[in-house]
């Protein structure tokens, strides 16, 4: 009875599936085979499976080769999502007949010499060409600047044809037809033509951002033509071509350096965010990458400023000594490995947060566009009536101000004191212009004070709508503020400053909690014990493979200390940081700020509204609450005039 209930016994006694039996049968049949060398074609096909996953992978390799060849114009043509046709034409330096013959052979390259530790190009010319030629119909035409004619070579499913002369322009044309025809099983795993074409478009977009001095043209019967003119050294102009002109209006420039690593680029203001990460671009020494460390740092930089499920828009370029980064950890070179990942992550987080604190306290221009769309009037449709019926107030969609229902928006402006939005005490005292002159009338004084307040970035409070929204007038427009979201951010920043300006209060456990962990995790945690103690978590060694938790942060109250320690150990193993506990404390501070802020539905006095506006101007990150929602929307006077057809 005991043996039959044991999990291992049940697993061994369970019947084997047909697939498992078939696999075991093949293993037994091949057990007697001797070791032998694979054919060149099969070797190339195996390499193609690693490097050329889909048409977009082939496009990436060919475009990188064109850039490394010094091209200033690259044209890409596709058909069938790149599966039927993929042609890349460049005006680079071209290849001689001898170079052309070597380019389609394995382990032949012009990109490296004797070491992989100092790679200064995007790829290794020829590394992908034999792989592509083994699974497709590959044709390459090329001519150098001083050659009287060009040369052509073809590789058809691994079968190499000799080089022959051909008419050709300066540069190289690589044409790939019937991708994976030699390995039809791979075609079953391809997506639709539309999806594959979109993947190629994404590759071109990333390359175009990385190299603004190159003109890119993407065309074909399976797509609309995408043409990106060269913008020279103006990186932001090229980014605007790819991401849209809204990014130019909502971008913050990033430029920071630490220990020889430089970070440049542009990051969107927090309120300018998207529902996916497709508008996040990262480059390392000009190479587009999809690196987990960089994306994690980007999320950390925007923590507490963007709602859950939303993603910031950013274009980041990391310049680093090639010897300090390994670009060969992934066959497609999409991932990189830094020698000091903590330095790179800290640089990204610190630089973006500093830039957001400096220039990020503004509403996205897309909010004003949405507000304008909401303000556009609907076509007037009068109530059904006879042609001879007289015009009455009941039939009109407009009502006099006095007949508006209570709480209907601008009717609240009739409340006393909301006309200028300044402190009553400031209005009471007359302004004396000079000795012996008459005091300035109170009305003129009020106007002068109101105009002075309007010069502030968020202007002077004019009204409160629906007991939740503050309307303020600025010198060149108006601002609408969500009073609860704005005050929530102010309270949170106050609590966070107190949190980081002194050690967090800790509570001592009556009975220390013992957490069993692998020895490596214990070593990492003890190395960070001082930092953890500053955050209120007191730990110490408790024999081999165990950590004793003696103190926990008082702000967290009762908590799962063992779960928190294990989470920190996992984070330290991956990033070598201790931000997990700090994030938990800040999350708690955000929750407390939300419950302690000015609630929606509370009517505020003019001086309270103006005080809130002045605090927002002086507080970093006040453009959005700690849930990431915008705290205010700004509408310029020119936008208002367009609504009324005045401009």
Rosetta blueprint (number, residue, H / E / L):
1 X L
2 X H
3 X H
4 X H
5 X H
6 X L
7 X H
8 X H
9 X H
10 X H
11 X H
12 X H
13 X H
14 X L
15 X L
16 X L
17 X L
18 X H
19 X H
20 X H
21 X H
22 X H
23 X H
24 X H
25 X H
26 X H
27 X H
28 X H
29 X H
30 X H
31 X L
32 X L
33 X L
34 X L
35 X L
36 X L
37 X L
38 X L
39 X L
40 X H
41 X H
42 X H
43 X H
44 X H
45 X H
46 X H
47 X H
48 X H
49 X H
50 X H
51 X H
52 X L
53 X L
54 X L
55 X H
56 X H
57 X H
58 X H
59 X H
60 X H
61 X H
62 X H
63 X H
64 X H
65 X H
66 X H
67 X H
68 X H
69 X L
70 X L
71 X L
72 X L
73 X E
74 X E
75 X E
76 X E
77 X E
78 X E
79 X E
80 X H
81 X H
82 X H
83 X L
84 X L
85 X E
86 X E
87 X E
88 X E
89 X E
90 X E
91 X L
92 X L
93 X L
94 X L
95 X L
96 X L
97 X H
98 X H
99 X H
100 X H
101 X H
102 X H
103 X H
104 X L
105 X L
106 X L
107 X L
108 X L
109 X L
110 X L
111 X L
112 X L
113 X L
114 X L
115 X L
116 X L
117 X L
118 X L
119 X L
120 X L
121 X L
122 X L
123 X L
124 X L
125 X L
126 X L
127 X L
128 X L
129 X H
130 X H
131 X H
132 X H
133 X H
134 X H
135 X H
136 X L
137 X E
138 X E
139 X E
140 X E
141 X E
142 X E
143 X E
144 X L
145 X L
146 X L
147 X L
148 X L
149 X L
150 X E
151 X E
152 X E
153 X E
154 X E
155 X E
156 X E
157 X L
158 X L
159 X E
160 X E
161 X L
162 X L
163 X L
164 X E
165 X E
166 X E
167 X L
168 X L
169 X L
170 X L
171 X E
172 X E
173 X E
174 X E
175 X E
176 X E
177 X E
178 X L
179 X L
180 X L
181 X L
182 X L
183 X L
184 X H
185 X H
186 X H
187 X H
188 X L
189 X L
190 X L
191 X L
192 X L
193 X H
194 X H
195 X H
196 X H
197 X H
198 X H
199 X H
200 X H
201 X H
202 X H
203 X H
204 X H
205 X H
206 X H
207 X H
208 X H
209 X H
210 X H
211 X L
212 X L
213 X L
214 X L
215 X E
216 X E
217 X E
218 X E
219 X E
220 X E
221 X L
222 X L
223 X L
224 X L
225 X L
226 X E
227 X E
228 X E
229 X L
230 X L
231 X L
232 X L
233 X L
234 X L
235 X H
236 X H
237 X H
238 X H
239 X H
240 X H
241 X H
242 X H
243 X H
244 X L
245 X H
246 X H
247 X H
248 X H
249 X H
250 X L
251 X E
252 X E
253 X E
254 X E
255 X E
256 X E
257 X E
258 X E
259 X L
260 X L
261 X E
262 X E
263 X E
264 X E
265 X E
266 X E
267 X E
268 X E
269 X L
270 X L
271 X L
272 X L
273 X E
274 X E
275 X L
276 X L
277 X L
278 X L
279 X L
280 X E
281 X E
282 X E
283 X E
284 X E
285 X L
286 X L
287 X E
288 X E
289 X E
290 X L
291 X L
292 X H
293 X H
294 X H
295 X H
296 X H
297 X H
298 X H
299 X H
300 X H
301 X H
302 X L
303 X L
304 X L
305 X L
306 X L
307 X L
308 X L
309 X L
310 X L
311 X E
312 X E
313 X L
314 X E
315 X E
316 X E
317 X E
318 X E
319 X E
320 X L
321 X L
322 X H
323 X H
324 X H
325 X E
326 X E
327 X L
328 X L
329 X L
330 X L
331 X L
332 X L
333 X L
334 X L
335 X L
336 X L
337 X E
338 X E
339 X L
340 X L
341 X H
342 X H
343 X H
344 X H
345 X H
346 X H
347 X H
348 X H
349 X H
350 X H
351 X H
352 X H
353 X H
354 X H
355 X H
356 X H
357 X H
358 X H
359 X H
360 X L
361 X L
362 X L
363 X L
364 X L
365 X H
366 X H
367 X H
368 X H
369 X H
370 X H
371 X H
372 X H
373 X H
374 X H
375 X H
376 X L
377 X L
378 X L
379 X L
380 X L
381 X L
382 X L
383 X L
384 X L
385 X L
386 X L
387 X L
388 X L
389 X L
390 X L
391 X L
392 X L
393 X L
394 X L
395 X L
396 X L
397 X L
398 X L
399 X L
400 X L
401 X H
402 X H
403 X H
404 X L
405 X L
406 X L
407 X L
408 X L
409 X L
410 X H
411 X H
412 X H
413 X H
414 X H
415 X L
416 X L
417 X L
418 X L
419 X L
420 X L
421 X L
422 X L
423 X L
424 X H
425 X H
426 X H
427 X H
428 X H
429 X L
430 X L
431 X L
432 X L
433 X L
434 X L
435 X L
436 X L
437 X L
438 X L
439 X L
440 X L
441 X L
442 X H
443 X H
444 X H
445 X H
446 X H
447 X H
448 X H
449 X H
450 X H
451 X H
452 X H
453 X H
454 X H
455 X L
456 X L
457 X L
458 X L
459 X L
460 X E
461 X E
462 X E
463 X E
464 X E
465 X E
466 X L
467 X L
468 X L
469 X E
470 X E
471 X E
472 X E
473 X E
474 X E
475 X L
476 X L
477 X E
478 X E
479 X E
480 X E
481 X E
482 X E
483 X H
484 X H
485 X H
486 X H
487 X H
488 X H
489 X H
490 X H
491 X H
492 X H
493 X H
494 X H
495 X H
496 X H
497 X H
498 X H
499 X H
500 X H
501 X H
502 X L
503 X L
504 X L
505 X L
506 X E
507 X E
508 X E
509 X E
510 X E
511 X E
512 X E
513 X E
514 X E
515 X E
516 X E
517 X L
518 X L
519 X H
520 X H
521 X H
522 X H
523 X H
524 X H
525 X H
526 X H
527 X H
528 X L
529 X H
530 X H
531 X H
532 X H
533 X H
534 X H
535 X L
536 X L
537 X L
538 X E
539 X E
540 X E
541 X E
542 X L
543 X L
544 X L
545 X L
546 X E
547 X E
548 X E
549 X E
550 X E
551 X E
552 X E
553 X E
554 X H
555 X H
556 X H
557 X L
558 X L
559 X L
560 X L
561 X H
562 X H
563 X H
564 X H
565 X H
566 X H
567 X H
568 X H
569 X H
570 X H
571 X H
572 X H
573 X H
574 X H
575 X H
576 X L
577 X L
578 X L
579 X H
580 X H
581 X H
582 X H
583 X H
584 X H
585 X H
586 X H
587 X H
588 X H
589 X H
590 X H
591 X H
592 X H
593 X H
594 X H
595 X H
596 X L
597 X L
598 X L
599 X L
600 X L
601 X L
602 X L
603 X L
604 X L
605 X L
606 X H
607 X H
608 X H
609 X H
610 X H
611 X H
612 X H
613 X H
614 X H
615 X H
616 X H
617 X H
618 X H
619 X L
620 X L
621 X L
622 X L
623 X L
624 X E
625 X L
626 X L
627 X L
628 X L
629 X L
630 X E
631 X L
632 X E
633 X E
634 X E
635 X E
636 X E
637 X H
638 X H
639 X H
640 X H
641 X H
642 X H
643 X H
644 X L
645 X L
646 X L
647 X L
